[in-house]
Amino acid sequence: MADTQRWLDNRRMSVNPFQWLQPVDYSFLRLAAFNEVEGEDPRTDAHCPRVDPDTGRFIASTVRFNNNHITELPGLRATLDALLFDRNMLTWLDLSFNGIGAVDDNLTSLTSLKVLYFHANQLTSLQDVAKLAALTQLTSLTLHGNPLEEATPRYRTRVLLLLPGLRRLDFSSVTRRDRAICQYHMLPKPRQRKQAEDDDDAVG
């Protein structure tokens, strides 16, 4: 473990410290819950994820659970703790193409996340999107293909109002126009402005 920690400390001194780490890929395995990865080997291409020889845990910053049958988040955090040498290294998580219908602290506690793929799930409420504000380093998010996309007027604008730190939403860069539209919707409406002026007059 000491050798792994020294290696990681050296990597952290580089500009992109974890860019060459291979992802831990549990996609397309028909998992119904996160803890079902126990005993399963991750999918690999030509390169396998690096493993700490002392703990047997993966040294990785990306984990993929996409294209499974997972419907809820409980078990996610415990599974990541069991899989990863250091959960605080996790910057990219792919949960797309499952059936997850709510966000809870199993996800919002992963505060090192910068990229979250959550498209093609079953979120129906912006209240769940608002919980993602706890992920203060998050810059890229996908939500398209959830029921809330069709059910929410001004879907893109409202998501960006809730998560102003995003730089990409649904694989599309957040533009100056997007920011301008958000600023417009943050302005008080005419009736609100008139009420504020009446209140000022009453105070005067």
C-alpha positions as CSV (number, residue, x, y, z in Angstrom):
1,M,0.0,0.0,0.0
2,A,2.9,2.4,0.8
3,D,4.3,1.8,-2.8
4,T,0.9,2.6,-4.3
5,Q,0.5,5.7,-2.2
6,R,4.0,7.0,-3.2
7,W,3.1,6.3,-6.9
8,L,-0.2,8.3,-6.5
9,D,1.5,11.1,-4.7
10,N,4.0,11.4,-7.6
11,R,1.1,11.3,-10.1
12,R,-0.8,14.1,-8.3
13,M,2.2,16.4,-9.0
14,S,1.5,16.1,-12.8
15,V,-0.9,18.4,-14.8
16,N,-3.4,15.6,-15.5
17,P,-2.6,13.1,-12.7
18,F,-5.0,10.3,-13.5
19,Q,-5.5,10.6,-17.2
20,W,-3.8,7.3,-18.0
21,L,-5.6,5.2,-15.4
22,Q,-7.9,2.6,-17.0
23,P,-11.6,2.6,-16.0
24,V,-13.2,0.0,-13.9
25,D,-16.0,-1.2,-16.3
26,Y,-19.0,-3.1,-15.0
27,S,-21.3,-2.1,-17.9
28,F,-23.6,-4.6,-19.7
29,L,-23.5,-7.2,-17.0
30,R,-27.3,-7.3,-16.2
31,L,-26.6,-6.1,-12.7
32,A,-29.8,-5.4,-10.6
33,A,-27.9,-3.9,-7.7
34,F,-24.4,-2.5,-7.1
35,N,-23.3,-5.1,-4.7
36,E,-23.8,-7.8,-7.4
37,V,-20.3,-6.8,-8.7
38,E,-18.9,-9.0,-5.9
39,G,-17.2,-11.9,-7.6
40,E,-17.5,-10.3,-11.0
41,D,-14.5,-9.3,-13.0
42,P,-14.7,-5.9,-14.8
43,R,-14.9,-5.7,-18.5
44,T,-11.5,-5.1,-20.1
45,D,-10.0,-4.3,-23.5
46,A,-6.3,-4.5,-24.1
47,H,-5.5,-2.9,-20.8
48,C,-6.7,-3.9,-17.3
49,P,-7.3,-1.4,-14.4
50,R,-4.3,-1.0,-12.1
51,V,-4.6,-3.0,-8.9
52,D,-3.0,-2.2,-5.5
53,P,-1.2,-5.4,-4.6
54,D,-1.8,-5.1,-0.9
55,T,-5.5,-4.5,-0.9
56,G,-6.6,-5.9,-4.3
57,R,-8.5,-2.7,-4.9
58,F,-8.5,-0.9,-8.2
59,I,-6.5,2.3,-8.6
60,A,-8.9,4.2,-10.9
61,S,-10.7,7.5,-11.3
62,T,-13.5,6.3,-13.6
63,V,-16.1,3.6,-12.9
64,R,-18.8,2.5,-15.3
65,F,-22.1,0.9,-14.3
66,N,-24.0,1.8,-17.4
67,N,-26.4,-0.4,-19.3
68,N,-27.5,-2.6,-16.4
69,H,-30.8,-3.1,-14.6
70,I,-30.1,-1.0,-11.5
71,T,-33.1,0.9,-10.1
72,E,-31.8,2.5,-6.9
73,L,-28.7,4.0,-5.5
74,P,-28.3,2.3,-2.1
75,G,-25.2,0.2,-2.1
76,L,-23.3,2.5,-4.5
77,R,-21.0,4.1,-1.9
78,A,-20.2,0.8,-0.1
79,T,-19.5,-0.9,-3.5
80,L,-17.1,1.9,-4.5
81,D,-15.3,1.7,-1.2
82,A,-14.9,-2.0,-1.7
83,L,-13.7,-1.6,-5.3
84,L,-11.4,1.4,-5.2
85,F,-8.1,2.0,-3.5
86,D,-9.2,5.6,-2.8
87,R,-12.8,6.7,-3.4
88,N,-11.7,10.3,-3.3
89,M,-9.9,9.7,-6.6
90,L,-13.2,9.1,-8.4
91,T,-13.8,11.9,-10.9
92,W,-16.0,10.2,-13.6
93,L,-19.0,7.9,-12.9
94,D,-21.3,6.4,-15.6
95,L,-24.7,5.3,-14.4
96,S,-26.5,5.8,-17.7
97,F,-29.1,3.3,-19.2
98,N,-30.4,2.0,-15.9
99,G,-33.7,2.5,-14.2
100,I,-32.7,4.8,-11.3
101,G,-35.5,7.0,-10.1
102,A,-34.1,9.1,-7.3
103,V,-30.9,10.7,-6.1
104,D,-29.6,10.2,-2.5
105,D,-26.4,10.7,-0.5
106,N,-24.9,7.5,-2.0
107,L,-24.3,9.8,-5.0
108,T,-24.1,13.3,-3.5
109,S,-21.4,12.2,-1.1
110,L,-19.0,11.5,-4.0
111,T,-17.8,15.1,-3.9
112,S,-14.7,14.5,-6.1
113,L,-16.9,13.8,-9.2
114,K,-16.4,16.0,-12.2
115,V,-18.3,14.0,-14.8
116,L,-21.6,12.2,-14.2
117,Y,-23.5,10.3,-16.9
118,F,-27.1,9.8,-15.7
119,H,-29.0,9.8,-19.0
120,A,-31.6,7.2,-19.8
121,N,-32.7,6.6,-16.2
122,Q,-36.1,7.3,-14.5
123,L,-35.7,10.7,-12.8
124,T,-39.0,12.6,-12.8
125,S,-38.3,15.6,-10.6
126,L,-36.0,18.6,-10.6
127,Q,-35.8,18.1,-6.8
128,D,-33.4,15.2,-7.5
129,V,-31.4,17.4,-9.9
130,A,-31.1,20.1,-7.2
131,K,-29.5,17.5,-4.8
132,L,-26.5,17.3,-7.3
133,A,-25.5,20.8,-6.2
134,A,-23.7,19.0,-3.4
135,L,-21.2,17.9,-6.1
136,T,-19.3,21.2,-6.1
137,Q,-16.6,20.0,-8.6
138,L,-19.2,18.7,-11.2
139,T,-18.7,20.3,-14.6
140,S,-20.2,17.7,-17.0
141,L,-23.6,16.1,-16.6
142,T,-26.0,14.1,-18.7
143,L,-29.7,13.8,-17.9
144,H,-31.4,13.5,-21.3
145,G,-33.7,10.5,-21.7
146,N,-35.1,10.8,-18.1
147,P,-38.8,11.5,-17.9
148,L,-38.1,14.9,-16.4
149,E,-36.6,16.1,-19.7
150,E,-40.0,16.0,-21.5
151,A,-42.0,16.9,-18.4
152,T,-40.0,20.1,-17.5
153,P,-40.6,23.3,-19.4
154,R,-37.3,25.1,-20.2
155,Y,-35.5,21.9,-19.1
156,R,-32.0,23.0,-20.0
157,T,-32.3,26.4,-18.5
158,R,-33.8,25.1,-15.3
159,V,-31.1,22.5,-14.9
160,L,-28.4,25.2,-15.4
161,L,-30.1,27.5,-12.9
162,L,-29.8,24.7,-10.3
163,L,-26.3,23.7,-11.3
164,P,-24.5,26.9,-12.4
165,G,-21.1,25.3,-12.3
166,L,-21.8,23.0,-15.3
167,R,-19.7,23.5,-18.4
168,R,-21.4,20.7,-20.4
169,L,-25.0,19.4,-20.2
170,D,-26.2,16.4,-22.2
171,F,-22.9,16.3,-24.2
172,S,-23.4,19.9,-25.3
173,S,-21.2,22.8,-24.1
174,V,-22.9,25.5,-22.0
175,T,-22.7,28.6,-24.2
176,R,-22.9,32.3,-23.5
177,R,-26.4,32.2,-24.8
178,D,-27.3,29.6,-22.2
179,R,-25.8,31.8,-19.5
180,A,-27.7,34.9,-20.8
181,I,-31.0,33.0,-20.8
182,C,-30.3,31.9,-17.2
183,Q,-29.6,35.5,-16.2
184,Y,-32.8,36.6,-17.8
185,H,-34.9,34.1,-15.9
186,M,-33.2,35.2,-12.7
187,L,-34.4,38.8,-13.2
188,P,-37.6,39.7,-11.3
189,K,-40.7,39.7,-13.5
190,P,-42.6,43.0,-14.1
191,R,-45.2,42.2,-11.5
192,Q,-42.4,41.4,-9.0
193,R,-40.6,44.6,-9.9
194,K,-43.8,46.7,-9.4
195,Q,-44.4,45.0,-6.0
196,A,-40.9,45.7,-5.0
197,E,-41.3,49.4,-6.0
198,D,-44.6,49.6,-4.1
199,D,-42.9,48.1,-1.0
200,D,-40.1,50.7,-1.3
201,D,-42.7,53.5,-1.5
202,A,-44.5,52.2,1.5
203,V,-41.2,52.1,3.5
204,G,-40.4,55.7,2.3
